Amino acid sequence: MHALDGQIGQELWQFKLGGPVHFAPSIVVGIAYVASADHQLYALDSQTGQVLWQFTADDLTTKPIVTDGVVYFGDDSGQLYAVWAGVSEK
């Protein structure tokens, strides 16, 4: 995963995930929530790429959606997850 400066296109950081990403990340309050095919939901600092936390599930089959401080996503076993986002939305 690569983060680019939106004005000049220069790479800000990169982070190697354990599998491909099939959905765009959700970015809320400076945190990028990324569902990877390596069975992980990652919360990355959007400025540095540092892993803030990760959560293991079956194959993630939906884009993570963040609302009211909770990340919602589904997996291929039919489970719907609601995980605390680790931030307070402003």
N, C-alpha and C positions, 0 to 999 in steps of 0.2 A: 504494500500500500504506500502510495506517495502523496504527500501534501505539497501543493504548489502555491506560491504567492499569486493571488488573483490579478495583480496589476502588471507584474513583469514576467510571470511564468516561471520564475526560478524555484527550484526545489527547496522546500523548507526542511523536510525530514522524510525518512522512509522507515517502514516497519515491515519485517518479513513475517507473514502469517503462515500457519501450517497447512493452508489449503486455499483454494480459490474463493473469491467473493462474488456472489451472484446478485447481490442487491446493493444499491447505493447506501452508504452509511447515513445514519441520522445524527445530526450535530445539534446539540442543545447545550447552552451555557458553557461553551468551550470544551465540550466532551464529544468525541466521535464514537458512536456505538456501531460496531461492525460485526455482522454475522458472517462467519467463515465456515467453509466446508470441512474444517478440521474439528467440527463439533463445539466450537467456542464462540461465545458472544464476548467481544472485547470492548472495554471502555478505554479509549485512548485520549490523552490530553491533546486537543486539536492544535496547540501551539508547538508542542515538543515531540509528540508521538509516543510519549512514555505511557506504558500500560498502567492504568489506575486499578483495574480489576478485570477478571474474566470469569465467565460462567460456562460450565460444560452442559451440553444437552445432546440429543440425537441430532441428525442432520437438520440444520436450521433451514426452514423452507419459506420464511417470510422476512421482509425488511423489518428491522427493529423500529418500533414506534414509541416515542417518549411523550408522556403526558402526565401532569401532576406528580412529577418525581418518580414515575414508574416506567420501566422499559417493558413493552409487550412484544412477544414474538412467538412463533410456532415452530414445531419440528415435524419430521416425517412420521413420527409415531402418533400424531394427532394431538399432542399435548400443546396447550397454550400456556405460556409462562408469563408471569408478572414479577419482575425483579426490581428492587429498589435501585434507582438510577445513581444514587450516591451524590446527588446535587440538589440544591433548592432552586427551582426555576424562578426567574425574575420577570 
